[in-house]
Amino acid sequence: MDKPFHLIVDIDRDSAVPLYQQIADPLEHAIISGEVTPGRLIEDEISMANRLEVSRPTARRALQELVNRGLLTRRRGVGTRVTPTQIHRPLELSSLNDDLVEAGYKPSTRVLSYEIIEAGPEEASMLGVNEGDGVLLSSRLRSVDGQPLAILTNHLPIDVAPRWREMQDYGLYECFARQNIKIASARQKIGARQATAEEAELLTEEPKAPLLTMARTAYTEDGRIIEVGNHVYRPSLYSFQFTVFAN
């Protein structure tokens, strides 16, 4: 179990600066300066109140101030931790795994499900295949530096579907590249919704926490649909960035 960070601060009870602010400001400085690293556990409000000889509501408000500023994250059963550095992903045709590696992170993947199904009307329509054709339905949990980041769900035509081990070891687009399949374009839709109970547990979020969503349909140069993906991301760790131009 990691040891919580205890802020060392001299409380001036005669100052006009509120007590909670005298705690929140130096803790903010410790986080921004790097003294307290992302993911570090912070002393709980009861311990902080007793140690600094302030009321529990004062300690709670000091921590909540930094939660409101996005510097701390509080979760029931997990405690208060320094918010991990957010990953900014350019909104372009690329693989999440490749983007993370290029940004200097260490991604890892756990295959949650890998199932060959027969295409029904919905799968046939989304992939442009015949009803009854084989389709791979897979779901993966992508983590970065040990932190759950995203759940990636994909429908793929069976003739291009990577093996289970490949889905575990490589990004999907690298798997395609190994088959000499080149993706030429994609249609993407970005949105947001509440996490399901299963998603919240996998991503270590609170029930019904907000999640970023991305739906993608990718095409080869000859117009064939090669992938339909529906992914969810933790907004505390992840964002999309793109450039817009004036007319």
BAMARVEX-400703 format. One record per residue: residue number from 0; residue in three letters; x, y, z of N, C-alpha, C in turn. Coordinates in Angstrom, 1 decimal, always signed. Each point is the difference from the previous one (the first is absolute). Layout:
NUM  ALA  X  Y  Z  X  Y  Z  X  Y  Z .
...
% end
This chain:
0  MET  +0.9  -1.2  +0.0  -0.9  +1.2  +0.0  +0.9  +1.2  +0.0 .
1  ASP  -0.3  +1.0  -0.9  +0.9  +1.2  -0.1  -0.3  +0.9  +1.2 .
2  LYS  +1.0  +0.7  +0.4  -0.1  +0.9  +1.1  -0.5  +1.4  -0.4 .
3  PRO  -1.1  +0.5  +0.7  -0.6  +1.3  -0.4  +1.0  +1.1  +0.2 .
4  PHE  -0.2  +1.0  -0.8  +0.8  +1.3  +0.1  -0.6  +0.8  +1.1 .
5  HIS  +0.8  +0.5  +0.9  -0.4  +0.9  +1.1  +0.6  +1.4  -0.3 .
6  LEU  -0.9  +0.9  -0.2  +0.4  +1.4  -0.2  +0.6  +0.6  +1.3 .
7  ILE  +1.2  +0.6  -0.1  +0.6  +0.8  +1.1  -0.3  +1.4  -0.2 .
8  VAL  -0.8  +0.6  +0.9  -0.4  +1.4  -0.2  -0.2  +0.6  +1.4 .
9  ASP  +0.4  +1.3  +0.1  -0.3  +0.7  +1.2  -1.3  +0.8  -0.1 .
10  ILE  -0.9  -0.3  +0.8  -1.3  +0.7  +0.0  +0.0  +1.3  +0.8 .
11  ASP  -0.3  +1.1  -0.6  +0.0  +1.3  +0.7  -1.5  +0.3  +0.3 .
12  ARG  -0.4  -0.3  +1.3  -1.4  +0.2  +0.4  -0.4  +1.4  +0.1 .
13  ASP  +1.0  +1.0  +0.0  -0.3  +1.4  +0.0  -0.1  +0.6  -1.3 .
14  SER  +0.3  -0.7  -1.1  +0.0  +0.5  -1.3  -1.4  +0.2  -0.5 .
15  ALA  -0.2  +1.0  -1.0  -1.3  +0.2  -0.6  -0.2  -1.1  -1.1 .
16  VAL  +1.0  -0.7  -0.4  -0.2  -1.1  -0.9  -0.7  -1.2  +0.6 .
17  PRO  -1.1  -0.5  -0.6  -0.7  -1.1  +0.6  +0.9  -1.2  +0.3 .
18  LEU  -0.3  -0.8  +1.0  +0.8  -1.1  +0.3  +0.1  -1.0  -1.1 .
19  TYR  -1.1  -0.3  -0.6  +0.0  -1.0  -1.1  +0.9  +0.5  -1.2 .
20  GLN  +0.0  +1.3  -0.2  +0.9  +0.5  -1.1  +1.5  -0.1  +0.4 .
21  GLN  +0.3  +0.1  +1.3  +1.4  -0.1  +0.4  +0.4  -1.5  -0.1 .
22  ILE  -0.9  -0.9  -0.2  +0.4  -1.4  -0.2  -0.1  -0.3  -1.5 .
23  ALA  -1.0  +0.5  -0.7  -0.1  -0.3  -1.4  +1.1  +0.6  -0.9 .
24  ASP  +0.4  +1.2  +0.3  +1.0  +0.7  -0.8  +1.3  -0.7  +0.0 .
25  PRO  +0.6  -0.3  +1.2  +1.3  -0.7  +0.0  -0.1  -1.4  -0.6 .
26  LEU  -1.1  -0.7  +0.2  -0.2  -1.3  -0.6  +0.0  +0.1  -1.5 .
27  GLU  -0.7  +1.0  -0.5  +0.0  +0.3  -1.5  +1.4  +0.2  -0.5 .
28  HIS  +0.8  +0.8  +0.7  +1.4  +0.3  -0.4  +0.8  -1.3  +0.0 .
29  ALA  -0.2  -0.9  +1.0  +0.7  -1.2  +0.1  -0.3  -0.9  -1.2 .
30  ILE  -1.3  +0.0  -0.5  -0.4  -0.8  -1.1  +0.6  +0.6  -1.3 .
31  ILE  -0.2  +1.3  -0.2  +0.5  +0.6  -1.3  +1.5  +0.0  -0.1 .
32  SER  +0.7  +0.1  +1.1  +1.5  +0.0  +0.0  +0.5  -1.4  -0.3 .
33  GLY  -0.8  -1.0  +0.2  +0.5  -1.4  -0.2  +0.4  -0.7  +1.3 .
34  GLU  +0.0  +0.8  +1.1  +0.3  -0.6  +1.3  -0.8  -1.2  +0.3 .
35  VAL  -1.3  +0.1  -0.4  -1.0  -1.1  +0.2  -0.3  -0.5  -1.4 .
36  THR  +0.3  -1.2  -0.3  -0.1  -0.5  -1.4  -1.5  -0.5  -0.3 .
37  PRO  -0.3  +0.0  -1.3  -1.3  -0.5  -0.4  -0.3  -1.4  +0.5 .
38  GLY  -1.2  -0.2  +0.5  -0.4  -1.3  +0.6  +0.3  -0.2  +1.4 .
39  ARG  +0.8  +0.9  +0.7  +0.3  -0.1  +1.4  -1.2  +0.1  +0.9 .
40  LEU  +0.0  -0.8  +1.0  -1.1  +0.0  +0.9  +0.2  +1.2  +1.0 .
41  ILE  -1.1  +0.7  +0.3  +0.1  +1.2  +0.9  -0.7  -0.4  +1.3 .
42  GLU  +0.6  +0.5  +1.1  -0.6  -0.2  +1.3  -1.5  +0.3  +0.0 .
43  ASP  -0.8  -0.9  +0.7  -1.4  +0.2  +0.1  -0.4  +1.2  +0.9 .
44  GLU  -1.2  +0.5  -0.2  -0.4  +1.2  +0.7  +0.0  -0.1  +1.5 .
45  ILE  -0.3  -1.2  +0.6  -0.1  -0.2  +1.4  +1.4  +0.1  +0.6 .
46  SER  +1.0  -0.7  -0.7  +1.4  +0.1  +0.5  +0.5  +1.4  -0.1 .
47  MET  -0.3  +0.6  -1.2  +0.5  +1.4  -0.2  -0.6  +1.0  +1.1 .
48  ALA  -1.3  -0.2  +0.3  -0.6  +0.9  +1.0  +0.6  -0.2  +1.3 .
49  ASN  +0.3  -1.2  +0.4  +0.6  -0.3  +1.3  +1.4  +0.5  +0.1 .
50  ARG  +0.8  -0.2  -1.1  +1.4  +0.3  +0.0  +0.2  +1.5  +0.0 .
51  LEU  -0.8  +0.7  -0.8  +0.1  +1.5  -0.1  -0.8  +0.8  +1.0 .
52  GLU  -0.8  -0.8  +0.8  -0.8  +0.6  +1.0  -1.0  +1.0  -0.6 .
53  VAL  -0.7  -0.4  -1.0  -1.1  +0.7  -0.6  -1.2  -0.8  +0.0 .
54  SER  -1.2  +0.5  -0.3  -1.2  -0.8  -0.1  +0.0  -0.9  -1.2 .
55  ARG  -0.8  -1.0  +0.1  -0.1  -0.9  -1.1  -0.6  +0.7  -1.3 .
56  PRO  -1.0  +0.8  +0.2  -0.5  +0.7  -1.2  +1.0  +0.9  -0.6 .
57  THR  +0.9  +0.6  +0.8  +1.1  +0.8  -0.6  +0.9  -0.8  -0.9 .
58  ALA  +0.4  -1.2  +0.5  +0.9  -0.9  -0.7  -0.7  -0.5  -1.3 .
59  ARG  -1.3  -0.3  +0.2  -0.8  -0.5  -1.2  -0.1  +1.1  -1.1 .
60  ARG  -0.2  +1.2  +0.5  -0.1  +1.1  -1.0  +1.3  +0.2  -0.7 .
61  ALA  +1.1  -0.1  +0.7  +1.4  +0.2  -0.6  +0.2  -1.0  -1.1 .
62  LEU  -0.4  -1.3  +0.3  +0.2  -1.0  -1.0  -1.0  +0.2  -1.2 .
63  GLN  -1.2  +0.4  +0.3  -1.0  +0.1  -1.0  +0.4  +1.2  -1.0 .
64  GLU  +0.7  +1.0  +0.6  +0.4  +1.1  -0.9  +0.9  -0.5  -1.1 .
65  LEU  +0.9  -0.9  +0.3  +0.9  -0.6  -1.0  -0.6  -1.0  -0.9 .
66  VAL  -1.1  -0.7  +0.6  -0.8  -0.8  -0.9  -0.7  +0.8  -1.1 .
67  ASN  -0.5  +1.2  +0.5  -0.7  +0.9  -1.0  +1.0  +0.6  -1.0 .
68  ARG  +1.2  +0.1  +0.3  +1.0  +0.5  -0.9  +0.6  -1.1  -0.9 .
69  GLY  -0.4  -1.2  +0.2  +0.4  -1.1  -0.8  +1.4  -0.6  +0.4 .
70  LEU  +0.5  +0.4  +1.2  +1.3  -0.5  +0.5  -0.1  -1.2  +0.8 .
71  LEU  -1.1  -0.3  +0.6  -0.2  -1.2  +0.8  -1.3  -0.7  -0.4 .
72  THR  +0.0  -1.3  +0.2  -1.1  -0.9  -0.3  -0.4  -0.8  +1.2 .
73  ARG  -1.3  +0.1  +0.4  -0.4  -0.7  +1.2  -1.0  -1.1  -0.5 .
74  ARG  +0.3  -1.2  +0.5  -0.9  -1.2  -0.3  -0.2  -0.8  +1.3 .
75  ARG  -1.3  -0.4  +0.2  -0.3  -0.8  +1.2  +0.7  -1.3  +0.0 .
76  GLY  +0.7  -0.3  +1.1  +0.7  -1.3  +0.0  +1.4  +0.1  -0.5 .
77  VAL  +0.3  +1.1  -0.7  +1.4  +0.1  -0.6  +0.7  +1.2  +0.7 .
78  GLY  -0.7  +1.0  +0.4  +0.6  +1.1  +0.7  +0.2  +1.2  -1.0 .
79  THR  +0.8  +1.0  +0.5  +0.3  +1.2  -0.8  +1.4  -0.1  -0.6 .
80  ARG  +0.1  +0.1  -1.3  +1.3  -0.1  -0.7  +0.2  +1.2  -0.9 .
81  VAL  +1.3  +0.2  -0.3  +0.3  +1.1  -0.9  -0.4  -0.5  -1.4 .
82  THR  -0.8  +0.8  -0.7  -0.5  -0.4  -1.3  +1.1  -0.3  -1.0 .
83  PRO  +0.0  -1.1  -0.6  +1.1  -0.3  -1.0  -0.1  +1.0  -1.2 .
84  THR  +1.2  +0.1  -0.6  +0.1  +0.9  -1.1  -0.9  -0.4  -1.2 .
85  GLN  -0.8  +0.9  -0.5  -1.0  -0.4  -1.1  +0.8  -0.2  -1.3 .
86  ILE  -0.5  -1.0  -0.7  +0.5  -0.3  -1.3  -0.8  +0.7  -1.1 .
87  HIS  +0.7  +0.8  -0.8  -0.7  +0.7  -1.1  +0.3  -0.8  -1.3 .
88  ARG  -1.1  -0.4  -0.6  +0.2  -0.7  -1.3  -0.5  +0.8  -1.2 .
89  PRO  +0.9  +0.1  -1.0  -0.5  +0.7  -1.2  -1.1  -0.7  -0.7 .
90  LEU  -1.0  +0.7  -0.4  -1.1  -0.6  -0.7  +0.3  -0.3  -1.4 .
91  GLU  +0.6  -1.1  -0.3  +0.5  -0.4  -1.3  -0.1  -1.5  -0.1 .
92  LEU  +0.2  -0.5  -1.2  -0.1  -1.4  -0.3  +1.2  -0.7  +0.5 .
93  SER  +0.0  -0.5  +1.2  +1.1  -0.7  +0.7  -0.5  -0.9  +1.0 .
94  SER  +1.0  -0.8  +0.5  -0.3  -1.0  +1.0  +0.3  +0.6  +1.4 .
95  LEU  -0.9  -0.3  +1.0  +0.2  +0.5  +1.3  +1.3  -0.5  +0.6 .
96  ASN  +0.3  -1.3  -0.3  +1.2  -0.6  +0.5  +1.2  +0.7  -0.5 .
97  ASP  +0.0  +0.2  -1.4  +1.2  +0.7  -0.6  +0.1  +1.4  +0.5 .
98  ASP  -1.1  +0.7  +0.2  +0.1  +1.4  +0.5  +0.6  +0.0  +1.4 .
99  LEU  -0.4  -0.9  +0.9  +0.6  -0.1  +1.3  +1.5  -0.2  +0.0 .
100  VAL  +0.4  -1.0  -0.8  +1.4  -0.3  -0.1  +0.8  +1.2  -0.5 .
101  GLU  -0.5  +0.7  -1.0  +0.7  +1.2  -0.6  +0.1  +1.1  +1.1 .
102  ALA  -1.0  +0.1  +0.9  -0.1  +1.0  +1.0  +0.9  -0.3  +1.2 .
103  GLY  +0.6  -1.2  +0.0  +0.9  -0.4  +1.0  -0.6  -0.8  +1.2 .
104  TYR  -1.2  -0.5  -0.2  -0.7  -0.7  +1.0  +0.2  -1.5  -0.2 .
105  LYS  -0.3  -0.8  +1.0  +0.1  -1.5  -0.1  -1.4  -0.6  +0.0 .
106  PRO  -0.6  -0.2  -1.2  -1.4  -0.6  +0.0  +0.1  -1.5  +0.3 .
107  SER  -1.1  -0.5  +0.5  -0.2  -1.4  +0.2  -1.4  -0.4  -0.4 .
108  THR  -0.3  -1.2  -0.4  -1.3  -0.4  -0.4  -0.4  -1.3  +0.6 .
109  ARG  -1.3  +0.0  +0.5  -0.6  -1.3  +0.4  -1.2  -0.3  -0.8 .
110  VAL  +0.0  -1.1  -0.7  -1.2  -0.4  -0.8  -1.1  -0.5  +1.0 .
111  LEU  -1.1  +0.8  -0.1  -1.1  -0.4  +0.9  -0.9  -1.0  -0.6 .
112  SER  -0.2  +0.1  -1.3  -0.8  -1.0  -0.7  +0.5  -0.2  -1.5 .
113  TYR  -0.2  -1.2  -0.5  +0.5  -0.3  -1.4  -1.0  -1.0  -0.5 .
114  GLU  -0.9  +0.4  -0.8  -1.1  -0.9  -0.4  -0.3  +0.0  -1.5 .
115  ILE  -0.1  -1.1  -0.6  -0.4  -0.1  -1.4  -1.5  -0.2  -0.1 .
116  ILE  -0.7  +0.9  -0.6  -1.4  +0.0  -0.1  -0.5  -0.1  -1.5 .
117  GLU  -1.2  -0.4  -0.2  -0.6  +0.1  -1.3  -0.6  +1.4  -0.2 .
118  ALA  +0.3  +0.6  -1.1  -0.6  +1.4  -0.2  -1.5  -0.1  -0.2 .
119  GLY  -0.7  +0.8  +0.9  -1.4  +0.2  -0.1  -0.3  +1.2  -0.9 .
120  PRO  -1.2  +0.4  -0.1  -0.3  +1.2  -0.8  +0.8  +1.2  +0.4 .
121  GLU  +0.2  +0.3  +1.3  +0.7  +1.1  +0.5  +1.5  +0.0  -0.4 .
122  GLU  +0.6  -1.2  +0.3  +1.5  -0.1  -0.3  +0.2  +0.0  -1.6 .
123  ALA  -0.9  -0.6  -0.7  +0.1  +0.0  -1.5  +0.0  +1.4  -0.5 .
124  SER  -0.9  +0.8  +0.5  -0.2  +1.4  -0.4  +1.2  +0.8  +0.3 .
125  MET  +0.5  -0.1  +1.2  +1.1  +0.9  +0.5  +1.3  -0.4  -0.7 .
126  LEU  +0.2  -1.3  -0.3  +1.3  -0.4  -0.6  -0.1  -0.2  -1.5 .
127  GLY  -1.2  +0.0  -0.6  -0.1  -0.2  -1.4  +0.3  -1.4  -0.4 .
128  VAL  -0.4  -1.0  +0.9  +0.2  -1.4  -0.3  -1.4  -0.7  -0.1 .
129  ASN  +0.0  -1.3  -0.4  -1.3  -0.7  -0.1  -0.4  -0.5  +1.4 .
130  GLU  -1.3  -0.1  +0.2  -0.5  -0.7  +1.2  +0.5  -1.4  +0.0 .
131  GLY  +0.4  -0.4  +1.2  +0.6  -1.4  +0.2  +1.5  +0.0  -0.2 .
132  ASP  +0.6  +1.1  -0.5  +1.5  +0.0  -0.1  +0.6  +0.1  +1.4 .
133  GLY  +1.2  -0.5  +0.1  +0.7  +0.1  +1.3  +0.5  +1.4  +0.3 .
134  VAL  -0.2  +0.4  +1.2  +0.4  +1.3  +0.5  +0.7  -0.2  +1.4 .
135  LEU  +1.1  +0.7  +0.1  +0.7  +0.0  +1.3  -0.6  +1.2  +0.9 .
136  LEU  -0.5  -0.4  +1.2  -0.4  +1.1  +0.9  +1.0  -0.1  +1.2 .
137  SER  +0.8  +1.0  +0.2  +1.0  +0.0  +1.0  -0.1  +1.3  +0.9 .
138  SER  +0.5  -0.2  +1.2  +0.0  +1.1  +1.0  +1.3  +0.0  +0.7 .
139  ARG  +0.7  +1.1  +0.1  +1.3  +0.1  +0.7  +0.0  +1.1  +1.0 .
140  LEU  +0.8  -0.2  +1.0  +0.2  +1.1  +1.0  +1.4  +0.5  -0.2 .
141  ARG  +0.2  +1.3  -0.4  +1.3  +0.6  -0.3  +0.3  +0.8  +1.3 .
142  SER  +1.2  -0.3  +0.5  +0.6  +0.8  +1.1  +1.2  +0.7  -0.4 .
143  VAL  +0.4  +1.0  +0.8  +1.2  +0.7  -0.3  +0.7  +0.2  +1.3 .
144  ASP  +1.3  -0.4  +0.1  +0.8  +0.1  +1.2  -0.8  -0.6  +1.2 .
145  GLY  -0.8  -1.0  -0.2  -0.7  -0.7  +1.1  -1.4  +0.6  +0.3 .
146  GLN  -0.3  +1.1  -0.7  -1.3  +0.6  +0.3  -1.0  -0.4  -1.1 .
147  PRO  -1.2  -0.6  +0.3  -1.0  -0.3  -1.0  -0.4  +1.3  -0.8 .
148  LEU  +0.0  +0.0  -1.3  -0.3  +1.2  -0.8  -1.2  -0.1  -0.9 .
149  ALA  -0.2  -1.2  -0.6  -1.1  -0.1  -1.0  -0.4  -1.4  -0.2 .
150  ILE  -1.3  -0.2  -0.4  -0.5  -1.3  -0.4  -0.3  +0.1  -1.4 .
151  LEU  +0.6  -0.9  -0.8  -0.1  +0.0  -1.5  -0.8  -1.2  -0.5 .
152  THR  -1.1  +0.3  -0.6  -0.8  -1.1  -0.5  -0.1  +0.1  -1.5 .
153  ASN  +0.3  -1.1  -0.7  +0.1  +0.0  -1.5  -0.8  -1.1  -0.6 .
154  HIS  -0.6  +0.2  -1.1  -0.5  -1.0  -1.0  +0.9  +0.0  -1.2 .
155  LEU  +0.5  -1.2  -0.4  +0.9  -0.1  -1.1  -0.4  -1.2  -0.9 .
156  PRO  +0.1  +0.2  -1.3  -0.3  -1.2  -0.9  +1.0  -1.1  +0.4 .
157  ILE  -0.5  -1.2  -0.1  +0.8  -1.2  +0.6  +1.2  -0.2  -0.8 .
158  ASP  +0.0  +0.3  -1.3  +1.2  -0.3  -0.9  +1.2  +0.9  +0.3 .
159  VAL  -0.2  +1.1  +0.8  +1.1  +0.9  +0.3  +0.2  +0.1  +1.5 .
160  ALA  -0.8  -0.8  +0.8  +0.1  +0.1  +1.4  +1.3  -0.5  +0.6 .
161  PRO  +0.7  +0.8  +0.8  +1.2  -0.5  +0.6  -0.3  -1.1  +1.0 .
162  ARG  +1.0  -0.8  +0.3  -0.1  -1.0  +1.1  -0.1  +0.6  +1.3 .
163  TRP  -0.5  -0.8  +1.0  -0.1  +0.5  +1.4  +1.3  +0.6  +0.5 .
164  ARG  +1.1  -0.8  -0.2  +1.3  +0.4  +0.5  +0.5  +1.3  -0.7 .
165  GLU  -0.3  +0.2  -1.3  +0.4  +1.2  -0.6  -0.8  +1.2  +0.5 .
166  MET  -1.3  -0.2  +0.3  -0.8  +1.1  +0.6  +0.6  +0.4  +1.4 .
167  GLN  +0.6  -1.0  +0.7  +0.5  +0.3  +1.3  +1.4  +0.7  -0.1 .
168  ASP  +0.8  -0.3  -1.0  +1.4  +0.5  -0.1  +0.1  +1.2  -0.8 .
169  TYR  -0.9  +0.3  -1.0  +0.2  +1.1  -0.9  -1.2  +0.8  -0.1 .
170  GLY  +0.1  +1.2  -0.5  -1.1  +0.9  -0.3  -0.7  -0.6  -1.3 .
171  LEU  -1.3  +0.3  -0.1  -0.8  -0.6  -1.1  +0.6  +0.4  -1.4 .
172  TYR  +0.4  +1.3  -0.1  +0.5  +0.4  -1.3  +1.4  -0.6  -0.3 .
173  GLU  +0.7  -0.3  +1.0  +1.3  -0.8  -0.3  -0.3  -1.4  -0.4 .
174  CYS  -1.1  -0.6  +0.5  -0.4  -1.3  -0.4  -0.4  +0.0  -1.5 .
175  PHE  -0.7  +1.1  -0.4  -0.4  +0.1  -1.4  +1.2  +0.2  -0.9 .
176  ALA  +1.0  +0.8  +0.5  +1.2  +0.3  -0.8  +0.8  -1.3  -0.2 .
177  ARG  -0.1  -0.9  +1.0  +0.7  -1.3  -0.2  -0.6  -0.9  -1.0 .
178  GLN  -1.3  +0.3  -0.4  -0.7  -0.7  -1.1  +0.1  +0.8  -1.3 .
179  ASN  +0.8  +1.1  +0.0  +0.1  +0.9  -1.1  -1.4  +0.6  -0.4 .
180  ILE  -0.8  +0.3  +1.0  -1.2  +0.7  -0.1  +0.2  +1.4  +0.3 .
181  LYS  -0.3  +0.9  -0.9  +0.1  +1.5  +0.2  -1.3  +0.6  +0.1 .
182  ILE  -0.2  +0.7  +1.1  -1.2  +0.8  +0.3  +0.1  +1.4  -0.6 .
183  ALA  -0.9  +0.3  -0.9  +0.1  +1.3  -0.7  -0.8  +1.1  +0.6 .
184  SER  -1.1  -0.3  +0.6  -0.9  +1.0  +0.6  -0.9  -0.6  +1.1 .
185  ALA  -0.6  +0.9  +0.7  -0.9  -0.4  +1.1  -1.0  +1.1  +0.2 .
186  ARG  -1.2  -0.4  +0.5  -1.0  +0.9  +0.5  -0.1  -0.1  +1.5 .
187  GLN  +0.1  +1.1  +0.7  +0.1  -0.1  +1.5  -1.1  +0.9  +0.6 .
188  LYS  -0.5  -0.4  +1.1  -0.9  +0.8  +0.8  +0.4  +0.1  +1.4 .
189  ILE  +0.2  +1.2  +0.6  +0.4  +0.1  +1.4  -1.2  +0.4  +0.8 .
190  GLY  -0.2  -0.6  +1.2  -1.1  +0.3  +0.8  +0.3  -0.2  +1.5 .
191  ALA  -1.0  -0.1  +0.8  +0.2  -0.2  +1.4  -1.3  -0.7  +0.6 .
192  ARG  +0.2  -0.8  +1.0  -1.1  -0.7  +0.7  +0.4  -0.5  +1.3 .
193  GLN  -0.9  -0.5  +0.8  +0.3  -0.5  +1.3  +0.5  -1.4  -0.1 .
194  ALA  +0.9  -0.4  +0.9  +0.6  -1.3  +0.0  -1.1  -1.0  +0.5 .
195  THR  +0.1  -1.2  -0.6  -0.8  -1.1  +0.6  +0.7  -0.5  +1.2 .
196  ALA  -0.7  -0.8  +0.8  +0.7  -0.6  +1.2  +1.2  -0.7  -0.3 .
197  GLU  +0.0  -0.8  -1.1  +1.2  -0.8  -0.4  +1.1  +0.9  -0.4 .
198  GLU  -0.3  +1.0  -0.8  +1.0  +0.9  -0.5  +0.6  +0.8  +1.2 .
199  ALA  -0.8  +0.4  +0.9  +0.5  +0.8  +1.2  +1.0  -0.9  +0.8 .
200  GLU  -0.3  -1.3  +0.1  +0.9  -0.9  +0.8  +1.3  -0.2  -0.8 .
201  LEU  -0.1  -0.2  -1.3  +1.2  -0.3  -0.7  +0.9  +1.3  -0.1 .
202  LEU  -0.6  +1.2  +0.0  +0.8  +1.2  -0.2  +0.3  +0.7  +1.4 .
203  THR  -0.4  -0.7  +1.1  +0.1  +0.5  +1.3  -0.6  +1.4  +0.2 .
204  GLU  -1.2  +0.2  -0.6  -0.7  +1.2  +0.1  -1.2  -0.2  +0.9 .
205  GLU  -0.6  +1.1  +0.4  -1.3  -0.1  +0.8  -1.1  -0.5  -0.9 .
206  PRO  -1.0  -0.7  +0.5  -1.2  -0.3  -0.8  -0.6  +1.2  -0.7 .
207  LYS  -0.4  -0.2  -1.2  -0.6  +1.1  -0.8  +0.9  +1.2  -0.2 .
208  ALA  +1.3  -0.2  +0.1  +1.0  +1.1  -0.3  +0.0  +0.3  -1.5 .
209  PRO  +0.2  +1.2  -0.3  +0.0  +0.4  -1.5  +1.2  -0.6  -0.7 .
210  LEU  -0.2  -0.5  -1.2  +1.1  -0.5  -0.8  -0.1  +0.6  -1.4 .
211  LEU  +1.2  +0.2  -0.6  +0.1  +0.4  -1.4  -0.3  -1.2  -0.9 .
212  THR  -0.6  +0.2  -1.1  -0.3  -1.1  -0.9  +0.5  +0.3  -1.4 .
213  MET  +0.4  -1.0  -0.7  +0.4  +0.2  -1.4  -0.5  -1.2  -0.8 .
214  ALA  -0.8  +0.2  -1.0  -0.4  -1.0  -1.0  +0.7  +0.2  -1.3 .
215  ARG  +0.6  -1.1  -0.5  +0.8  +0.2  -1.2  -0.3  -1.2  -1.0 .
216  THR  -0.2  +0.4  -1.2  -0.1  -0.9  -1.1  +1.1  +0.2  -1.0 .
217  ALA  +0.9  -1.0  -0.2  +1.2  +0.2  -0.8  -0.1  -0.7  -1.3 .
218  TYR  +0.6  +0.6  -1.1  -0.1  -0.5  -1.3  +1.4  -0.2  -0.6 .
219  THR  +0.1  -1.1  -0.9  +1.2  -0.1  -0.8  -0.1  +0.8  -1.2 .
220  GLU  +1.1  +0.0  -0.8  +0.0  +0.9  -1.2  -1.1  -0.3  -1.0 .
221  ASP  -0.4  -1.3  -0.1  -1.0  -0.4  -0.9  -1.4  +0.2  +0.6 .
222  GLY  -0.1  +0.6  +1.2  -1.3  +0.3  +0.5  -0.6  -1.1  +0.9 .
223  ARG  +0.7  -1.0  +0.3  -0.5  -1.1  +0.8  +0.1  +0.4  +1.5 .
224  ILE  -1.1  -0.3  +0.8  +0.0  +0.3  +1.4  +0.9  -1.1  +0.7 .
225  ILE  +1.0  +0.5  +0.7  +0.9  -1.0  +0.6  -0.1  +0.0  +1.5 .
226  GLU  -0.7  +1.0  +0.6  -0.1  +0.1  +1.4  -1.2  +0.8  +0.4 .
227  VAL  -0.7  -0.4  +1.0  -1.0  +0.8  +0.7  +0.3  +0.0  +1.5 .
228  GLY  +0.4  +1.1  +0.5  +0.4  +0.1  +1.4  -0.9  +0.9  +0.8 .
229  ASN  -0.2  -0.4  +1.2  -0.8  +0.8  +1.0  +0.8  +0.0  +1.3 .
230  HIS  +0.7  +1.2  +0.3  +0.9  +0.0  +1.1  -0.5  +1.0  +1.1 .
231  VAL  +0.4  -0.2  +1.2  -0.2  +0.9  +1.1  +1.3  +0.3  +0.7 .
232  TYR  +0.1  +1.3  +0.5  +1.2  +0.5  +0.6  -0.3  +0.7  +1.3 .
233  ARG  +1.0  +0.0  +0.9  -0.1  +0.7  +1.2  +0.4  +1.5  -0.3 .
234  PRO  -1.0  +0.9  +0.2  +0.4  +1.4  -0.3  +1.0  +0.7  +1.0 .
235  SER  +0.1  -0.6  +1.1  +1.1  +0.5  +1.0  +1.4  -0.3  -0.5 .
236  LEU  +0.1  -1.0  -0.9  +1.3  -0.3  -0.5  +0.2  +0.2  -1.5 .
237  TYR  -1.1  +0.4  -0.7  +0.1  -0.1  -1.5  -0.9  +1.2  -0.6 .
238  SER  +0.5  +0.5  -1.1  -0.7  +1.0  -0.7  +0.3  -0.1  -1.5 .
239  PHE  -0.8  +0.4  -0.9  +0.2  +0.2  -1.4  +0.4  +1.4  -0.3 .
240  GLN  +0.9  +0.2  -0.9  +0.4  +1.4  -0.4  +0.0  +0.0  -1.5 .
241  PHE  -0.5  +1.1  -0.6  +0.0  +0.2  -1.4  +0.1  +1.5  -0.3 .
242  THR  +0.3  +0.3  -1.3  +0.2  +1.4  -0.4  -1.2  +0.3  -1.0 .
243  VAL  -0.6  +1.2  +0.2  -1.0  +0.4  -0.9  +0.4  +1.3  -0.7 .
244  PHE  -0.5  +0.2  -1.2  +0.4  +1.1  -0.8  -1.2  +0.9  -0.3 .
245  ALA  +0.2  +1.3  -0.1  -1.1  +0.9  -0.4  -0.3  -0.2  -1.5 .
246  ASN  -1.2  +0.3  -0.4  -0.4  -0.1  -1.4  +0.7  +1.1  -0.8 .
% end
